[in-house]
C-alpha cells in the first residue's frame, strides 16, 4: 500500500492539471478513493463516522483506553484536511518532498497535534527550541515564529468554539465491535464521501446519530485550523533541523514518526564541542557590547607604546576594558598593566605579541562590536555545516587559523601549524569559484596515501616563475635536482620534476587526496616560516609542521604494515607510496573565529576576503 501512495503522490506532483484548486481536489478524491478501497474491509456502501461522545452504559472502547485513544490523532478525516492545507505549489516543488514524504509515512496524521486538537508536548519542545534560535546565531523569523503564534491562537479559538457545542469533542472515537472491523454508517457517495464532504461546507460531516449541523461546522473549522498549524510546525521543524545539522535527513524523519524523542533529537543537532559553546558565549558578549556601546571608543591611527600618555591612551584602555582585556584604571598612562592588556588582545587576534599598538593592532581595536558578532555568527554557521560532523576520525584544517587538527574518536589527538596559500595574487575562476590564484580552497576529501621522499612535479604556473632564474643560470636545473620529462609546458619547454632531496619544496612527506584543485598536504624545508604569526606563503598547497609525525600517526592508527619500518624509508631517496587501508577524511575550512581550547576566543581575520564580514584588512 505504501508503494501505491508513493506513486500517487509522485504522479500528482507531475500533472500539469494541478495548478488550481479544482485540479487539487480531483487529486485528493482519487488519492482517497484508492486508500479507502485498499484499506477498508467494509461494504462499498459504508462511510467514515465521527463519534463525538462515547456511548453511555457499555462503551465500545474500554474505559482505561479511552484517554489514550482521545489523545491520539486517529481520524481518517485528517488525510483530507492536511492535504487541503498543503500549498498547491508544493506538489511540484521538489524542495518540499521531505514534508510530503513525512506525512505520507505517517498515514497523513498530524505530528504535533493530538486527537483533542491540542498541541502535544513535542510541539511545545519544538517551539521552545525555535524561540532559542538566536542563541545559535539564527534568526527566529526564519522559522515563522509569528505565523506559528497566530495559527496557534486560531486553533485555540476553534477548539473553544467546538467545545461550546461538544464539551467532550475528539477527532474520532470509532465504534469498534468485537470482530475489530469499524462500524461505518451508510452514505450515498461512498467510498469518496469522507473526503468529499470534508471539503464541501454545504454537506454535513458523517457522524454518529444525534450530531448537529452546528457541531459539523465547528469540527470542520477545528480540523482545518489544526491541519494548517501542524503543517507550519512540520515545516519549521525540518528547516530548523537543516540549519542546525544538514546531515540528519533520515534521523529527522524517524523522529517525526515518533521513533525518537523530539527534544533529545533537537539537542543532538547542536555541535557538542567546547569550541561551539565558547562561540555561543562570545556571541552574547559582543551583541551586548554592540547594544551597550553603539559609539565605541576609537584608537588614534598612530603607534602607541609603553610610556605614552594622553586621551588616545585612555581611549585604548577603555576599549580594552570593554572587551575584557584590561581591568585597571582609565588613567591615560600606558603603564605595564596596559601593555599586558595589549598583549592579551594581540594574542586573541592572532597578531604579533609585542605590546606595541601598531597598524594591525589599531585596525582590530577599531573593528565595531557588531562586526565581531557577525564574524562569530558566520563561524557558528560554518561549524554547524562542517563536513567533520559526519566523522569520528578526520584531519581538519582551518585556513585563517593556520592550524591542522587530527581528530580521532571525536577528540583532538594532534595539532600542527600549517602554511596556506598566499592571499595576494590575481583573481581567477576555479571550479566555478572566483578566488586568488594562490589561495587554498575549502574542500572535503579523504587522504588515500602517504608518499615518502616525494618528487615535485612543477606546474605550469610555477614553471613561469622559475623560468626566469633558469634563463640566467645554465646549471640551475642540474644544481637543484630537476629532471626533464618527455611532455611539454604550454610554452613548449620540457616539463620537469625535482628529485627528492633537501631542496625539494615538498620536503620528505606528501599526503595525497583527490580534489579538483590539485592541492595536497606536504612537508617543507623552510621550517622557519612556521614561527610567523601570519602564514600564507604557498601557491595553494598546505605545508605541515612535523609532517613526519603526522604521517607516522596516521599509519599507526591505520594499522598499516609500513608503520613498523617508517624510519627506514627515509634513508634512501627513492619515492615510496603507502596506501592507507582506510582513507582518512580531510576537511579544509574557512572559519574566521575559533576557540581551540573552548575558553579563549580567537578572531582570525577574513584572510581571503571570502566572507565580507570579518577583520579590518583582507589580504
VEXVOLUM-69052 format. One record per residue (C-alpha): x, y, z; residue in one letter. Coordinates in steps of 0.001 Angstrom, whole numbers. Example, Ala and Ser with C-alpha at 12.3 -4.5 7.8 and 13.67 -1.06 7.14 Angstrom:
<sites>
site u=12300&v=-4500&w=7800&code=a
site u=13670&v=-1060&w=7140&code=s
</sites>
This chain:
<sites>
site u=0&v=0&w=0&code=x
site u=2877&v=2361&w=724&code=x
site u=4027&v=1927&w=-2859&code=x
site u=557&v=2876&w=-4130&code=x
site u=569&v=6029&w=-2007&code=x
site u=4055&v=6996&w=-3154&code=x
site u=3136&v=6502&w=-6824&code=x
site u=42&v=8628&w=-6437&code=x
site u=1983&v=11330&w=-4643&code=x
site u=4666&v=11498&w=-7295&code=x
site u=2098&v=11393&w=-10060&code=x
site u=143&v=14341&w=-8747&code=x
site u=3347&v=16317&w=-8466&code=x
site u=3991&v=15936&w=-12193&code=x
site u=489&v=16539&w=-13532&code=x
site u=134&v=19946&w=-15114&code=x
site u=-3545&v=19963&w=-14170&code=x
site u=-2786&v=20622&w=-10503&code=x
site u=-2394&v=24334&w=-10892&code=x
site u=-5700&v=25403&w=-9345&code=x
site u=-7973&v=24247&w=-6563&code=x
site u=-10335&v=22144&w=-8721&code=x
site u=-7448&v=20077&w=-10044&code=x
site u=-6176&v=19854&w=-6491&code=x
site u=-9412&v=18284&w=-5270&code=x
site u=-9514&v=15869&w=-8182&code=x
site u=-6199&v=14512&w=-6934&code=x
site u=-7484&v=14417&w=-3371&code=x
site u=-10537&v=12397&w=-4364&code=x
site u=-8540&v=9954&w=-6461&code=x
site u=-5941&v=9585&w=-3736&code=x
site u=-8511&v=8942&w=-1028&code=x
site u=-10560&v=6565&w=-3176&code=x
site u=-7618&v=4247&w=-3625&code=x
site u=-6677&v=4410&w=52&code=x
site u=-10184&v=3653&w=1300&code=x
site u=-10712&v=829&w=-1199&code=x
site u=-7407&v=-728&w=-284&code=x
site u=-7715&v=-485&w=3484&code=x
site u=-11431&v=-937&w=4234&code=x
site u=-12971&v=-4367&w=4604&code=x
site u=-16439&v=-2898&w=4958&code=x
site u=-19009&v=-2908&w=2156&code=x
site u=-18896&v=-234&w=-582&code=x
site u=-21983&v=1375&w=926&code=x
site u=-20195&v=2434&w=4061&code=x
site u=-18720&v=5789&w=5153&code=x
site u=-16419&v=7010&w=7876&code=x
site u=-18093&v=8105&w=11084&code=x
site u=-17197&v=10813&w=13572&code=x
site u=-18390&v=9844&w=17038&code=x
site u=-18394&v=12884&w=19272&code=x
site u=-19332&v=11269&w=22580&code=x
site u=-18612&v=7743&w=23787&code=x
site u=-21856&v=5756&w=24187&code=x
site u=-23127&v=5597&w=27708&code=x
site u=-23522&v=2323&w=29585&code=x
site u=-21403&v=-211&w=27674&code=x
site u=-18666&v=1766&w=25877&code=x
site u=-17191&v=253&w=22746&code=x
site u=-13700&v=1190&w=23983&code=x
site u=-12578&v=48&w=27443&code=x
site u=-12589&v=2889&w=29960&code=x
site u=-8887&v=2518&w=30673&code=x
site u=-8112&v=3011&w=26949&code=x
site u=-10406&v=5957&w=26296&code=x
site u=-7919&v=8596&w=27449&code=x
site u=-5221&v=7206&w=25197&code=x
site u=-7500&v=6969&w=22176&code=x
site u=-8740&v=10502&w=22758&code=x
site u=-5160&v=11737&w=22880&code=x
site u=-4098&v=10037&w=19646&code=x
site u=-4918&v=11610&w=16297&code=x
site u=-6721&v=8705&w=14635&code=x
site u=-9479&v=10069&w=12413&code=x
site u=-9238&v=9245&w=8690&code=x
site u=-10508&v=12785&w=8089&code=x
site u=-7053&v=14169&w=8905&code=x
site u=-5943&v=12986&w=5480&code=x
site u=-8374&v=15273&w=3715&code=x
site u=-7740&v=18376&w=5826&code=x
site u=-3941&v=18036&w=5836&code=x
site u=-3975&v=17513&w=2086&code=x
site u=-6190&v=20575&w=1688&code=x
site u=-3823&v=22658&w=3834&code=x
site u=-825&v=21788&w=1671&code=x
site u=6&v=24741&w=-616&code=x
site u=-703&v=23651&w=-4188&code=x
site u=2758&v=24674&w=-5389&code=x
site u=4336&v=22172&w=-3020&code=x
site u=3085&v=19333&w=-5196&code=x
site u=5507&v=20367&w=-7948&code=x
site u=8329&v=21646&w=-5739&code=x
site u=10998&v=19013&w=-5120&code=x
site u=12296&v=21043&w=-2169&code=x
site u=9075&v=20198&w=-308&code=x
site u=9391&v=16475&w=-963&code=x
site u=10578&v=15760&w=2561&code=x
site u=7425&v=17323&w=4051&code=x
site u=5118&v=15379&w=1749&code=x
site u=7041&v=12184&w=2377&code=x
site u=6889&v=12702&w=6137&code=x
site u=3094&v=12954&w=6117&code=x
site u=2802&v=10056&w=3735&code=x
site u=4827&v=7836&w=6035&code=x
site u=2695&v=8988&w=8965&code=x
site u=-517&v=7977&w=7169&code=x
site u=-1415&v=11677&w=6837&code=x
site u=-1946&v=12150&w=10575&code=x
site u=-669&v=15284&w=12363&code=x
site u=2729&v=15193&w=14061&code=x
site u=2269&v=17897&w=16675&code=x
site u=-1474&v=17860&w=17431&code=x
site u=-3442&v=15187&w=19259&code=x
site u=-6959&v=13809&w=18941&code=x
site u=-8309&v=16539&w=21212&code=x
site u=-6925&v=19150&w=18785&code=x
site u=-4291&v=20208&w=21339&code=x
site u=-622&v=20923&w=20800&code=x
site u=1380&v=17975&w=22066&code=x
site u=4439&v=18065&w=24303&code=x
site u=6511&v=17570&w=21154&code=x
site u=5099&v=20835&w=19787&code=x
site u=5981&v=22688&w=22992&code=x
site u=9528&v=21318&w=22857&code=x
site u=9913&v=22388&w=19235&code=x
site u=8566&v=25887&w=19864&code=x
site u=10949&v=26294&w=22806&code=x
site u=13894&v=25408&w=20534&code=x
site u=12708&v=27811&w=17855&code=x
site u=12446&v=30607&w=20411&code=x
site u=16072&v=29910&w=21386&code=x
site u=17290&v=30069&w=17776&code=x
site u=19004&v=33384&w=18429&code=x
site u=21470&v=31632&w=20738&code=x
site u=22755&v=29815&w=17662&code=x
site u=23052&v=32966&w=15557&code=x
site u=19829&v=32044&w=13738&code=x
site u=17034&v=34493&w=13028&code=x
site u=13835&v=33167&w=14703&code=x
site u=11826&v=34851&w=11945&code=x
site u=13281&v=32285&w=9554&code=x
site u=11110&v=29669&w=11229&code=x
site u=7866&v=31643&w=11045&code=x
site u=7555&v=32259&w=14786&code=x
site u=4909&v=34966&w=14361&code=x
site u=2831&v=32844&w=11987&code=x
site u=3012&v=29885&w=14353&code=x
site u=1706&v=32138&w=17100&code=x
site u=-1258&v=33355&w=15051&code=x
site u=-2098&v=29816&w=13866&code=x
site u=-1912&v=28556&w=17454&code=x
site u=-4289&v=31295&w=18559&code=x
site u=-6680&v=30456&w=15743&code=x
site u=-6687&v=26768&w=16686&code=x
site u=-7403&v=27587&w=20308&code=x
site u=-10320&v=29793&w=19298&code=x
site u=-11687&v=26966&w=17131&code=x
site u=-11310&v=24477&w=19975&code=x
site u=-13164&v=26759&w=22364&code=x
site u=-15994&v=27211&w=19851&code=x
site u=-16172&v=23460&w=19249&code=x
site u=-16294&v=22621&w=22942&code=x
site u=-19177&v=25019&w=23468&code=x
site u=-21319&v=22661&w=21380&code=x
site u=-19380&v=19443&w=22056&code=x
site u=-17818&v=19535&w=25543&code=x
site u=-16047&v=16175&w=25028&code=x
site u=-15077&v=16608&w=21381&code=x
site u=-12259&v=14483&w=19952&code=x
site u=-11178&v=13889&w=16359&code=x
site u=-12744&v=10430&w=16265&code=x
site u=-13881&v=7705&w=18589&code=x
site u=-14868&v=4899&w=16265&code=x
site u=-17373&v=2208&w=17275&code=x
site u=-15260&v=-958&w=17468&code=x
site u=-17285&v=-4231&w=17509&code=x
site u=-15831&v=-7443&w=18791&code=x
site u=-14621&v=-8532&w=15359&code=x
site u=-12369&v=-5470&w=15175&code=x
site u=-13994&v=-4069&w=11999&code=x
site u=-15105&v=-426&w=12107&code=x
site u=-18872&v=47&w=12114&code=x
site u=-19345&v=2664&w=9383&code=x
site u=-22642&v=4407&w=8796&code=x
site u=-24021&v=4175&w=5280&code=x
site u=-23797&v=7138&w=2934&code=x
site u=-24719&v=7860&w=-695&code=x
site u=-21243&v=8766&w=-2052&code=x
site u=-19004&v=6036&w=-711&code=x
site u=-16096&v=5489&w=-657&code=x
site u=-15205&v=9074&w=-1663&code=x
site u=-17729&v=10630&w=724&code=x
site u=-15390&v=11279&w=3702&code=x
site u=-13090&v=13472&w=1634&code=x
site u=-15819&v=14996&w=-463&code=x
site u=-17962&v=16175&w=2417&code=x
site u=-14982&v=17310&w=4449&code=x
site u=-14221&v=19838&w=1756&code=x
site u=-17820&v=20829&w=972&code=x
site u=-19285&v=23069&w=3727&code=x
site u=-22789&v=22522&w=2329&code=x
site u=-22711&v=18878&w=3358&code=x
site u=-22659&v=17643&w=6957&code=x
site u=-19739&v=15600&w=8189&code=x
site u=-20709&v=11934&w=8612&code=x
site u=-21266&v=11410&w=12323&code=x
site u=-22879&v=9150&w=14851&code=x
site u=-26607&v=9591&w=15332&code=x
site u=-27582&v=12731&w=17131&code=x
site u=-24996&v=15073&w=15572&code=x
site u=-25884&v=18683&w=14699&code=x
site u=-25050&v=20885&w=11759&code=x
site u=-23500&v=23375&w=14201&code=x
site u=-21143&v=20713&w=15527&code=x
site u=-20320&v=19698&w=11940&code=x
site u=-19153&v=23192&w=11127&code=x
site u=-17124&v=23558&w=14323&code=x
site u=-15420&v=20223&w=13717&code=x
site u=-14599&v=21302&w=10186&code=x
site u=-13115&v=24619&w=11331&code=x
site u=-11067&v=22912&w=14029&code=x
site u=-9743&v=20213&w=11699&code=x
site u=-8733&v=22902&w=9223&code=x
site u=-7037&v=25131&w=11813&code=x
site u=-5210&v=22158&w=13347&code=x
site u=-4000&v=20903&w=9953&code=x
site u=-2644&v=24295&w=8930&code=x
site u=-814&v=24668&w=12214&code=x
site u=614&v=21150&w=12052&code=x
site u=1974&v=21718&w=8547&code=x
site u=3548&v=25010&w=9662&code=x
site u=5153&v=23283&w=12684&code=x
site u=6451&v=20467&w=10491&code=x
site u=7915&v=22952&w=8045&code=x
site u=9624&v=24866&w=10866&code=x
site u=10907&v=21620&w=12372&code=x
site u=12518&v=20467&w=9123&code=x
site u=14011&v=23879&w=8457&code=x
site u=15437&v=24061&w=11971&code=x
site u=16954&v=20587&w=11620&code=x
site u=18517&v=21547&w=8304&code=x
site u=20005&v=24745&w=9749&code=x
site u=21379&v=23032&w=12843&code=x
site u=22768&v=19911&w=11159&code=x
site u=22300&v=19314&w=7416&code=x
site u=23483&v=15698&w=7703&code=x
site u=20469&v=14267&w=9569&code=x
site u=17857&v=13661&w=6862&code=x
site u=16940&v=10135&w=7945&code=x
site u=17039&v=10863&w=11675&code=x
site u=14760&v=13883&w=11392&code=x
site u=12100&v=11848&w=9560&code=x
site u=12359&v=8973&w=12031&code=x
site u=11897&v=11466&w=14857&code=x
site u=8806&v=12900&w=13194&code=x
site u=7394&v=9385&w=13003&code=x
site u=7857&v=9048&w=16756&code=x
site u=10847&v=6683&w=16758&code=x
site u=13000&v=9189&w=18697&code=x
site u=12097&v=11742&w=21400&code=x
site u=11875&v=15158&w=19763&code=x
site u=13626&v=17168&w=22471&code=x
site u=16644&v=14876&w=22759&code=x
site u=16961&v=14761&w=18976&code=x
site u=16836&v=18561&w=18692&code=x
site u=19502&v=18794&w=21385&code=x
site u=21689&v=16356&w=19441&code=x
site u=21684&v=18750&w=16486&code=x
site u=23770&v=21270&w=18459&code=x
site u=27527&v=20776&w=17872&code=x
site u=28732&v=19142&w=21092&code=x
site u=32169&v=20764&w=21023&code=x
site u=33727&v=23170&w=23532&code=x
site u=34562&v=25430&w=20607&code=x
site u=30920&v=25903&w=19612&code=x
site u=29855&v=26541&w=23201&code=x
site u=32589&v=29151&w=23578&code=x
site u=31372&v=30934&w=20432&code=x
site u=27825&v=30931&w=21799&code=x
site u=29048&v=32770&w=24906&code=x
site u=31136&v=35162&w=22805&code=x
site u=28161&v=35908&w=20556&code=x
site u=26066&v=37072&w=23510&code=x
site u=29003&v=39111&w=24807&code=x
site u=29580&v=41028&w=21571&code=x
site u=25895&v=41507&w=20883&code=x
site u=25576&v=43130&w=24297&code=x
site u=28693&v=45241&w=23702&code=x
site u=27226&v=46431&w=20402&code=x
site u=23972&v=47314&w=22154&code=x
site u=25556&v=49000&w=25191&code=x
site u=28277&v=50881&w=23277&code=x
site u=26944&v=51975&w=19892&code=x
site u=29603&v=54722&w=19824&code=x
site u=32591&v=52730&w=20960&code=x
site u=35958&v=54420&w=21545&code=x
site u=38299&v=54618&w=18560&code=x
site u=42043&v=54451&w=18932&code=x
site u=44121&v=57057&w=17107&code=x
site u=45665&v=55791&w=13864&code=x
site u=49253&v=56053&w=15105&code=x
site u=51592&v=53793&w=17060&code=x
site u=51035&v=53742&w=20824&code=x
site u=53589&v=52224&w=23149&code=x
site u=54727&v=51998&w=26760&code=x
site u=55332&v=55392&w=28366&code=x
site u=52839&v=57292&w=26185&code=x
site u=50157&v=59405&w=27847&code=x
site u=47106&v=61265&w=26692&code=x
site u=43458&v=60909&w=25696&code=x
site u=44319&v=58371&w=22979&code=x
site u=45809&v=56088&w=25655&code=x
site u=42661&v=56481&w=27743&code=x
site u=40584&v=55514&w=24675&code=x
site u=42820&v=52462&w=24272&code=x
site u=42318&v=51490&w=27912&code=x
site u=38551&v=51952&w=27638&code=x
site u=38320&v=49740&w=24558&code=x
site u=40470&v=47037&w=26179&code=x
site u=38359&v=47273&w=29328&code=x
site u=35086&v=46865&w=27456&code=x
site u=36306&v=43697&w=25747&code=x
site u=37717&v=42284&w=28985&code=x
site u=41453&v=42587&w=28318&code=x
site u=42178&v=45334&w=30876&code=x
site u=40787&v=45893&w=34369&code=x
site u=42971&v=48776&w=35535&code=x
site u=42186&v=52489&w=35870&code=x
site u=41405&v=54650&w=32864&code=x
site u=44437&v=56763&w=33658&code=x
site u=45543&v=57772&w=30174&code=x
site u=49027&v=56450&w=31000&code=x
site u=50469&v=53475&w=29051&code=x
site u=51834&v=51517&w=32012&code=x
site u=52797&v=47862&w=32475&code=x
site u=49220&v=46779&w=33113&code=x
site u=48083&v=48482&w=29923&code=x
site u=50864&v=46763&w=27984&code=x
site u=49740&v=43369&w=29318&code=x
site u=46213&v=44178&w=28190&code=x
site u=47504&v=44994&w=24698&code=x
site u=49436&v=41718&w=24583&code=x
site u=46344&v=39731&w=25612&code=x
site u=44373&v=41496&w=22883&code=x
site u=47052&v=40690&w=20323&code=x
site u=47075&v=37009&w=21269&code=x
site u=43334&v=36785&w=20834&code=x
site u=43552&v=38310&w=17348&code=x
site u=46491&v=36246&w=16098&code=x
site u=48797&v=39280&w=15966&code=x
site u=52475&v=39581&w=16841&code=x
site u=52520&v=39810&w=20657&code=x
site u=54898&v=42746&w=21145&code=x
site u=52798&v=45021&w=23370&code=x
site u=53053&v=47850&w=20845&code=x
site u=49850&v=49233&w=19365&code=x
site u=50854&v=49344&w=15720&code=x
site u=48866&v=49451&w=12492&code=x
site u=47377&v=45921&w=12604&code=x
site u=46504&v=46159&w=16308&code=x
site u=44854&v=49562&w=15820&code=x
site u=42799&v=48221&w=12922&code=x
site u=41481&v=45387&w=15097&code=x
site u=40839&v=47745&w=18036&code=x
site u=38620&v=49821&w=15765&code=x
site u=36522&v=46933&w=14425&code=x
site u=32912&v=47566&w=15576&code=x
site u=31468&v=45124&w=18111&code=x
site u=28551&v=44409&w=15784&code=x
site u=31003&v=43321&w=13108&code=x
site u=32696&v=40960&w=15521&code=x
site u=29324&v=39499&w=16462&code=x
site u=28717&v=38963&w=12743&code=x
site u=32042&v=37138&w=12417&code=x
site u=31065&v=34868&w=15309&code=x
site u=27666&v=34191&w=13722&code=x
site u=29313&v=33223&w=10437&code=x
site u=31731&v=30922&w=12255&code=x
site u=28961&v=29185&w=14200&code=x
site u=27118&v=28526&w=10948&code=x
site u=30325&v=27091&w=9447&code=x
site u=30762&v=24753&w=12418&code=x
site u=27160&v=23553&w=12167&code=x
site u=27574&v=22843&w=8458&code=x
site u=31069&v=21380&w=8716&code=x
site u=31640&v=18078&w=6921&code=x
site u=33578&v=16988&w=10005&code=x
site u=30234&v=16335&w=11735&code=x
site u=29904&v=13221&w=9599&code=x
site u=33019&v=11542&w=11004&code=x
site u=34651&v=10418&w=14253&code=x
site u=38142&v=10447&w=12707&code=x
site u=39388&v=13151&w=10353&code=x
site u=42004&v=15783&w=9551&code=x
site u=40686&v=19344&w=9755&code=x
site u=42455&v=22486&w=8553&code=x
site u=41154&v=25975&w=9302&code=x
site u=42714&v=28265&w=6706&code=x
site u=42708&v=31617&w=8591&code=x
site u=43866&v=29886&w=11784&code=x
site u=46867&v=28280&w=10035&code=x
site u=46215&v=25125&w=12036&code=x
site u=45671&v=21411&w=11353&code=x
site u=43860&v=19167&w=13830&code=x
site u=43848&v=15387&w=13726&code=x
site u=40701&v=14128&w=15445&code=x
site u=40145&v=10523&w=16467&code=x
site u=37096&v=9160&w=18298&code=x
site u=35727&v=12694&w=18406&code=x
site u=38743&v=14070&w=20324&code=x
site u=41648&v=16200&w=19094&code=x
site u=44686&v=13917&w=19126&code=x
site u=47304&v=16130&w=17424&code=x
site u=47635&v=19783&w=16418&code=x
site u=50065&v=21035&w=13749&code=x
site u=50823&v=24513&w=12485&code=x
site u=50388&v=24900&w=8733&code=x
site u=51228&v=27305&w=5925&code=x
site u=48433&v=28044&w=3444&code=x
site u=48145&v=29769&w=74&code=x
site u=49002&v=33419&w=-365&code=x
site u=46194&v=35942&w=-64&code=x
site u=47871&v=38010&w=-2786&code=x
site u=47655&v=37247&w=-6492&code=x
site u=45268&v=37889&w=-9329&code=x
site u=41702&v=36617&w=-9230&code=x
site u=40879&v=33558&w=-11309&code=x
site u=37847&v=31333&w=-11727&code=x
site u=38430&v=27795&w=-10471&code=x
site u=35640&v=25185&w=-10400&code=x
site u=33085&v=27948&w=-10796&code=x
site u=34520&v=29924&w=-7858&code=x
site u=36346&v=33247&w=-8174&code=x
site u=39410&v=33182&w=-5930&code=x
site u=43017&v=34310&w=-5737&code=x
site u=45274&v=32171&w=-7923&code=x
site u=47379&v=31190&w=-4904&code=x
site u=44619&v=30760&w=-2338&code=x
site u=43988&v=27435&w=-601&code=x
site u=40428&v=26362&w=-1423&code=x
site u=37969&v=24984&w=1147&code=x
site u=37267&v=21359&w=277&code=x
site u=36378&v=17910&w=1606&code=x
site u=38096&v=14706&w=543&code=x
site u=39972&v=11720&w=2018&code=x
site u=43699&v=11128&w=2411&code=x
site u=44325&v=7951&w=441&code=x
site u=48088&v=7598&w=555&code=x
site u=51279&v=8921&w=2113&code=x
site u=54331&v=9438&w=-93&code=x
site u=57772&v=9260&w=1500&code=x
site u=60568&v=11095&w=-376&code=x
site u=58127&v=12589&w=-2925&code=x
site u=59085&v=14019&w=-6280&code=x
site u=57883&v=17529&w=-7054&code=x
site u=56238&v=17885&w=-10442&code=x
site u=56448&v=21571&w=-11357&code=x
site u=53145&v=23086&w=-12516&code=x
site u=52770&v=25466&w=-15469&code=x
site u=52263&v=28460&w=-13214&code=x
site u=55289&v=27763&w=-11020&code=x
site u=57377&v=26952&w=-14093&code=x
site u=56775&v=30507&w=-15327&code=x
site u=58119&v=31795&w=-12011&code=x
site u=61356&v=29780&w=-12047&code=x
site u=61987&v=30007&w=-15799&code=x
site u=63416&v=33490&w=-15361&code=x
site u=66007&v=32274&w=-12867&code=x
site u=66885&v=29325&w=-15075&code=x
site u=67399&v=31596&w=-18105&code=x
site u=70419&v=33266&w=-16458&code=x
site u=71858&v=30129&w=-14855&code=x
site u=72742&v=27204&w=-17169&code=x
site u=73351&v=24964&w=-14135&code=x
site u=70073&v=25861&w=-12395&code=x
site u=68209&v=22625&w=-13153&code=x
site u=71116&v=20292&w=-12508&code=x
site u=72083&v=22026&w=-9271&code=x
site u=68543&v=21784&w=-7880&code=x
site u=67906&v=18210&w=-8951&code=x
site u=65398&v=18837&w=-11750&code=x
site u=64774&v=16144&w=-14352&code=x
site u=63279&v=16823&w=-17775&code=x
site u=60230&v=14869&w=-18915&code=x
site u=59012&v=13946&w=-22395&code=x
site u=55902&v=16147&w=-22110&code=x
site u=55985&v=19925&w=-22518&code=x
site u=54551&v=23075&w=-20938&code=x
site u=52267&v=25384&w=-22923&code=x
site u=55358&v=27432&w=-23750&code=x
site u=56928&v=24414&w=-25448&code=x
site u=59635&v=23908&w=-22794&code=x
site u=60019&v=20348&w=-21446&code=x
site u=58184&v=19619&w=-18226&code=x
site u=60373&v=18971&w=-15206&code=x
site u=60187&v=17326&w=-11817&code=x
site u=62529&v=17674&w=-8870&code=x
site u=64091&v=14619&w=-7288&code=x
site u=63758&v=14062&w=-3529&code=x
site u=66315&v=15936&w=-1529&code=x
site u=66932&v=18754&w=947&code=x
site u=65842&v=21490&w=-1505&code=x
site u=62670&v=19737&w=-2667&code=x
site u=59740&v=22061&w=-1757&code=x
site u=57641&v=19051&w=-696&code=x
site u=60136&v=18062&w=1982&code=x
site u=60186&v=14417&w=2987&code=x
site u=56454&v=13587&w=3121&code=x
site u=53398&v=14246&w=989&code=x
site u=49749&v=13392&w=1740&code=x
site u=47610&v=12787&w=-1329&code=x
site u=43829&v=13171&w=-1539&code=x
site u=41680&v=13542&w=-4687&code=x
site u=40355&v=17047&w=-5341&code=x
site u=39562&v=19325&w=-8257&code=x
site u=42188&v=21923&w=-7285&code=x
site u=45345&v=19761&w=-7475&code=x
site u=46384&v=20694&w=-3930&code=x
site u=47773&v=18434&w=-1216&code=x
site u=49482&v=18417&w=2184&code=x
site u=53236&v=18195&w=2378&code=x
site u=56364&v=18791&w=4382&code=x
site u=58681&v=21750&w=3657&code=x
site u=62391&v=22517&w=4025&code=x
site u=61557&v=26089&w=5111&code=x
site u=60763&v=25258&w=8741&code=x
site u=61410&v=28810&w=9935&code=x
site u=58210&v=30054&w=8317&code=x
site u=56143&v=28189&w=10916&code=x
site u=57292&v=30737&w=13500&code=x
site u=55488&v=33536&w=11670&code=x
site u=52142&v=34641&w=13080&code=x
site u=50530&v=35024&w=9673&code=x
site u=51421&v=32069&w=7467&code=x
site u=50086&v=32462&w=3928&code=x
site u=53143&v=31776&w=1769&code=x
site u=52326&v=28836&w=-521&code=x
site u=50902&v=28565&w=-4033&code=x
site u=47785&v=26838&w=-2684&code=x
site u=49053&v=23593&w=-1184&code=x
site u=49238&v=23201&w=2592&code=x
site u=52617&v=22825&w=4279&code=x
site u=52523&v=20911&w=7552&code=x
site u=54838&v=21332&w=10514&code=x
site u=56132&v=17982&w=11840&code=x
site u=54758&v=16283&w=8755&code=x
site u=56688&v=13074&w=9513&code=x
site u=54968&v=12837&w=12909&code=x
site u=51544&v=13288&w=11318&code=x
site u=52335&v=10587&w=8747&code=x
site u=53528&v=8175&w=11406&code=x
site u=50391&v=8782&w=13490&code=x
site u=48090&v=8158&w=10540&code=x
site u=49919&v=4962&w=9596&code=x
site u=49895&v=3662&w=13176&code=x
site u=46165&v=4336&w=13577&code=x
site u=45637&v=2666&w=10209&code=x
site u=47450&v=-461&w=11475&code=x
site u=49489&v=-117&w=8291&code=x
site u=52412&v=-2529&w=7827&code=x
site u=54602&v=394&w=6748&code=x
site u=54301&v=1912&w=10220&code=x
site u=56877&v=-529&w=11625&code=x
site u=59535&v=376&w=9048&code=x
site u=58649&v=4037&w=8665&code=x
site u=62042&v=5490&w=9653&code=x
site u=63928&v=3149&w=7304&code=x
site u=62020&v=4525&w=4322&code=x
site u=63768&v=7902&w=4675&code=x
site u=67290&v=6528&w=4432&code=x
site u=67268&v=6475&w=663&code=x
site u=65970&v=8940&w=-1914&code=x
site u=63543&v=6626&w=-3630&code=x
site u=59869&v=7701&w=-3518&code=x
site u=57671&v=5256&w=-1603&code=x
site u=53871&v=5316&w=-1921&code=x
site u=51962&v=3946&w=1076&code=x
site u=48246&v=3418&w=518&code=x
site u=46117&v=3633&w=3646&code=x
site u=43894&v=659&w=4439&code=x
site u=41129&v=3088&w=5371&code=x
site u=41252&v=6605&w=3851&code=x
site u=41125&v=9418&w=6410&code=x
site u=38620&v=12219&w=5724&code=x
site u=40207&v=15636&w=5334&code=x
site u=38193&v=18843&w=5600&code=x
site u=39693&v=22222&w=4710&code=x
site u=37520&v=25017&w=6101&code=x
site u=37410&v=28787&w=6321&code=x
site u=36189&v=29768&w=9799&code=x
site u=37170&v=33321&w=10890&code=x
site u=36562&v=32932&w=14653&code=x
site u=37753&v=29940&w=16647&code=x
site u=38230&v=28682&w=20191&code=x
site u=40804&v=25866&w=20211&code=x
site u=40582&v=25246&w=23961&code=x
site u=36885&v=26049&w=24392&code=x
site u=37713&v=29100&w=26518&code=x
site u=39710&v=31793&w=24734&code=x
site u=38131&v=33068&w=21524&code=x
site u=40431&v=33879&w=18596&code=x
site u=39494&v=36384&w=15894&code=x
site u=41400&v=35183&w=12845&code=x
site u=40524&v=37706&w=10153&code=x
site u=38865&v=37219&w=6799&code=x
site u=42204&v=36327&w=5198&code=x
site u=40930&v=35957&w=1632&code=x
site u=38007&v=38368&w=1877&code=x
site u=35604&v=35490&w=1274&code=x
site u=33033&v=36412&w=3899&code=x
site u=32717&v=40158&w=3658&code=x
site u=32206&v=40428&w=7418&code=x
site u=35452&v=39866&w=9269&code=x
site u=38557&v=41727&w=10190&code=x
site u=39995&v=45102&w=9375&code=x
site u=42072&v=44008&w=6395&code=x
site u=41777&v=41382&w=3713&code=x
site u=44980&v=40079&w=2222&code=x
</sites>
